[in-house]
Amino acid sequence: MRWIFRTILALLILGLLIIGALLSIPAERIAALAADRLEQATGRPVQITGGIRPSFTPYLGVRVANVQIGNPDWVTDGPMLTAEALNLGVSWQALLAGRIQLEQARLETARLVLVRAADGRESWRFEDAEEVSDTGTDTSTGTEDSGGGGILASLGFDAAMLHDASLLYRDLGTGQEFRADALDLTLRLPEAGGAASVEASGRVNGSDLTLEASVAGIAALLDGAVQSVTVHLGWDGGDLSFDGRAGLAPAAEGELRFAARDLGPLMAVAGQAAPVLPQGLGRERIELAGNVVLASEGSLHLRGGDILLDDHRFEADLDMLPGDERWMLNGALIGGDVDLSAITGGETQSGASSGGASSTSAGSGWSRDRIDVSGLFAMDAELSVALERLDLGLAVLDGVDLRTNLDRGRLVLGLDRIGAYGGTLSGEVVVNGRGGLSSRVNLAFRGVALTPLLSQLAGYDRLDGRGDIALNVLGVGDDMNSLMHSLDGSGSVTFGQGAILGFDLAGMIRNFDSSYRGEGARTVYDSLVASFTITDGVLRNEDLALAAPWGRVTGAGSTDIGAQNVDYRVIPAVMQDDDGSGGLRVPILITGPWADLSFRPDLAYIAEQELAEQRERLEAAARERLQAEQDALEQRLRDQARDALGVDVENGQGGEGIEDALEDRLRDQAEEQLRRIFD
């Protein structure tokens, strides 16, 4: 900023010289002398090719046409400053009192070109310039930074103005370019080195901006001191204001207010495209108020913050830290009801149809609209968040206390025993935008109400009651349809007392009528347990077990989540007697789309079961006949052995037993013959 005031002072001295010389020196000599003095002040080539006209009322002034101040020879974008006209005027009264009081300094249709070289050189630094004092004497300084406050200690003016000016800033090292057109600027410094104010408007990188700012002491600010400042920046779609203290370090502390419905113009000023923020996190509106601290290393800190993102309000204590690729946000947020269903692509399905899915998905399938997650790359974050209610689209949470980590487009929400659907929830939700969208849900629900949970989690509203659900699934795809068709994972359910809505299974079997609905059209149960796997969006289950006062049910089959279709068989066993005897088993097929499920007896399965039972009966009868024939044959052999050998063969006695029996008989006969001989 010193170079601006230094140029103003040089132009002021130039004007005084011209005025003094006009009385005795030709215009050409005056222009040459003025250009020479300005070259000494800036160290740059200066040309004045237009006419010079003095004025004596209402102040002592001069108008110089066609002024040009050159850039260093390594700049190829033209002169640093060109202006169609320079108007200067000083106060007669102050001049007679020995002071310089600039009444007016106005550059008409000026063009400024500022360039930073790849090696760090800056075209606006006047290293080779001679310091120009307020008396017009020269002092060689060699640096641009010396005496910034000293210059302003003796310089005051009512207004220094730019009209219809343009500015080009180019950084050859980074490739960054900054353009401003239609610039109108008024700088006021009523007292030398004292309070200053600026009003400006223009088009910056294609965005129309307005600026109002003030500083308590301009000389002290330029000398490195922290001063009281106010700033108000406005653009089409938002505004920013600051009231506090600031320095050139940079450093600042004070009250900040920010409101924007469109970040595009503000981001364009920095040469950046506006991020597409997720719905619910600032896509439509961002407001911020609180105490901010800008540290010298570039970090930004908010305390006691009040943040509004779309319709969601938060209390915040945040730290923004600069990074290599993006900012890092740390801190804590406290909020009320927050809806982030647009991020996950889910939608609260409170309007579920009688067929089991909401009108937004049932029948017509899942949405194929691309899910935009580019907002996940706007910054990195490490936050603790406390919310009264959080709608993730696939789950609605109450009393939320979660950990949020956002790293290069990958969002992780860690949940610890959060209230959900009248029960509790723990686990983790991941939304990954790297290389396309993928999402993992690893959740454990305990004691939750089933109707609202399954309506939102799977678009199914036919289960009433409470239970536990464990779910670990991964989906990949840039739209909801692709995500649901790609689901892979596993889970389990354990439900207590409840009901299946829409049909009376026991009544259907007792009445042999698949269209039977019964009173209340519900199938009550005492418990229901099952486990399942999911592959390519198809859920498979083989171990469903339902216990009910009227009997029991087993089941197996599949649900195509991607296609929203069911192919499932349940086998109810309805107990007709009080003691549970006399049961009737009729398998029921549940098939069709979620929006229009079909229930019918599985006649083919019944026929297969009857054939299997007949086969078993025939096989059992054959086994009995074979066993009887075998037993009869063995008995005949035993009888023949007894007749031939005089030995009784017991049922089941083998050859070794028969041999032992024969030995015993021979021994007895031998003993009998010996007794006869000796007797």
HELIX and SHEET records of a PDB file:
HELIX    1   1 ARG A    2  LEU A   22  1                                  21    
HELIX    2   2 ALA A   27  THR A   42  1                                  16    
HELIX    3   3 TRP A   92  LEU A   96  1                                   5    
HELIX    4   4 GLY A  148  ALA A  153  1                                   6    
HELIX    5   5 ILE A  218  LEU A  222  1                                   5    
HELIX    6   6 GLY A  264  VAL A  269  1                                   6    
HELIX    7   7 SER A  341  THR A  344  1                                   4    
HELIX    8   8 SER A  374  PHE A  377  5                                   4    
HELIX    9   9 LEU A  450  ALA A  458  1                                   9    
HELIX   10  10 MET A  480  HIS A  485  1                                   6    
HELIX   11  11 LEU A  505  ARG A  510  1                                   6    
HELIX   12  12 TRP A  594  ASP A  596  5                                   3    
HELIX   13  13 LEU A  603  LEU A  645  1                                  43    
HELIX   14  14 GLY A  655  PHE A  678  1                                  24    
SHEET    1   A 3 VAL A  46  ILE A  48  0                                        
SHEET    2   A 3 LEU A  60  ILE A  69 -1                                        
SHEET    3   A 3 ILE A  52  SER A  55 -1                                        
SHEET    1   B 6 VAL A  46  ILE A  48  0                                        
SHEET    2   B 6 LEU A  60  ILE A  69 -1                                        
SHEET    3   B 6 LEU A  81  VAL A  90 -1                                        
SHEET    4   B 6 GLN A 101  GLU A 108 -1                                        
SHEET    5   B 6 GLY A 156  ASP A 171  1                                        
SHEET    6   B 6 ARG A 111  ARG A 116  1                                        
SHEET    1   C23 VAL A  46  ILE A  48  0                                        
SHEET    2   C23 LEU A  60  ILE A  69 -1                                        
SHEET    3   C23 LEU A  81  VAL A  90 -1                                        
SHEET    4   C23 GLN A 101  GLU A 108 -1                                        
SHEET    5   C23 GLY A 156  ASP A 171  1                                        
SHEET    6   C23 GLU A 177  LEU A 189 -1                                        
SHEET    7   C23 ALA A 196  VAL A 204 -1                                        
SHEET    8   C23 SER A 207  VAL A 215 -1                                        
SHEET    9   C23 GLN A 227  TRP A 235 -1                                        
SHEET   10   C23 GLY A 238  GLY A 247 -1                                        
SHEET   11   C23 ALA A 251  ALA A 260 -1                                        
SHEET   12   C23 ILE A 286  LEU A 294 -1                                        
SHEET   13   C23 LEU A 300  LEU A 309 -1                                        
SHEET   14   C23 HIS A 312  LEU A 321 -1                                        
SHEET   15   C23 MET A 328  ASP A 339 -1                                        
SHEET   16   C23 ASP A 380  ASP A 391  1                                        
SHEET   17   C23 VAL A 396  ASP A 407 -1                                        
SHEET   18   C23 ARG A 410  ALA A 420 -1                                        
SHEET   19   C23 GLY A 423  ASN A 432 -1                                        
SHEET   20   C23 SER A 438  ALA A 449 -1                                        
SHEET   21   C23 LEU A 463  VAL A 476 -1                                        
SHEET   22   C23 ASP A 488  LEU A 501 -1                                        
SHEET   23   C23 ARG A 522  TYR A 525 -1                                        
SHEET    1   D27 VAL A  46  ILE A  48  0                                        
SHEET    2   D27 LEU A  60  ILE A  69 -1                                        
SHEET    3   D27 LEU A  81  VAL A  90 -1                                        
SHEET    4   D27 GLN A 101  GLU A 108 -1                                        
SHEET    5   D27 GLY A 156  ASP A 171  1                                        
SHEET    6   D27 GLU A 177  LEU A 189 -1                                        
SHEET    7   D27 ALA A 196  VAL A 204 -1                                        
SHEET    8   D27 SER A 207  VAL A 215 -1                                        
SHEET    9   D27 GLN A 227  TRP A 235 -1                                        
SHEET   10   D27 GLY A 238  GLY A 247 -1                                        
SHEET   11   D27 ALA A 251  ALA A 260 -1                                        
SHEET   12   D27 ILE A 286  LEU A 294 -1                                        
SHEET   13   D27 LEU A 300  LEU A 309 -1                                        
SHEET   14   D27 HIS A 312  LEU A 321 -1                                        
SHEET   15   D27 MET A 328  ASP A 339 -1                                        
SHEET   16   D27 ASP A 380  ASP A 391  1                                        
SHEET   17   D27 VAL A 396  ASP A 407 -1                                        
SHEET   18   D27 ARG A 410  ALA A 420 -1                                        
SHEET   19   D27 GLY A 423  ASN A 432 -1                                        
SHEET   20   D27 SER A 438  ALA A 449 -1                                        
SHEET   21   D27 LEU A 463  VAL A 476 -1                                        
SHEET   22   D27 ASP A 488  LEU A 501 -1                                        
SHEET   23   D27 SER A 527  THR A 535 -1                                        
SHEET   24   D27 VAL A 538  ALA A 548 -1                                        
SHEET   25   D27 GLY A 551  ASP A 560 -1                                        
SHEET   26   D27 ASN A 565  VAL A 574 -1                                        
SHEET   27   D27 LEU A 584  ARG A 585 -1                                        
SHEET    1   E28 VAL A  46  ILE A  48  0                                        
SHEET    2   E28 LEU A  60  ILE A  69 -1                                        
SHEET    3   E28 LEU A  81  VAL A  90 -1                                        
SHEET    4   E28 GLN A 101  GLU A 108 -1                                        
SHEET    5   E28 GLY A 156  ASP A 171  1                                        
SHEET    6   E28 GLU A 177  LEU A 189 -1                                        
SHEET    7   E28 ALA A 196  VAL A 204 -1                                        
SHEET    8   E28 SER A 207  VAL A 215 -1                                        
SHEET    9   E28 GLN A 227  TRP A 235 -1                                        
SHEET   10   E28 GLY A 238  GLY A 247 -1                                        
SHEET   11   E28 ALA A 251  ALA A 260 -1                                        
SHEET   12   E28 ILE A 286  LEU A 294 -1                                        
SHEET   13   E28 LEU A 300  LEU A 309 -1                                        
SHEET   14   E28 HIS A 312  LEU A 321 -1                                        
SHEET   15   E28 MET A 328  ASP A 339 -1                                        
SHEET   16   E28 ASP A 380  ASP A 391  1                                        
SHEET   17   E28 VAL A 396  ASP A 407 -1                                        
SHEET   18   E28 ARG A 410  ALA A 420 -1                                        
SHEET   19   E28 GLY A 423  ASN A 432 -1                                        
SHEET   20   E28 SER A 438  ALA A 449 -1                                        
SHEET   21   E28 LEU A 463  VAL A 476 -1                                        
SHEET   22   E28 ASP A 488  LEU A 501 -1                                        
SHEET   23   E28 SER A 527  THR A 535 -1                                        
SHEET   24   E28 VAL A 538  ALA A 548 -1                                        
SHEET   25   E28 GLY A 551  ASP A 560 -1                                        
SHEET   26   E28 ASN A 565  VAL A 574 -1                                        
SHEET   27   E28 ILE A 588  PRO A 593 -1                                        
SHEET   28   E28 SER A 598  PRO A 601 -1                                        
SHEET    1   F 2 GLU A 130  VAL A 132  0                                        
SHEET    2   F 2 ASP A 138  SER A 140 -1                                        
END                                                                             
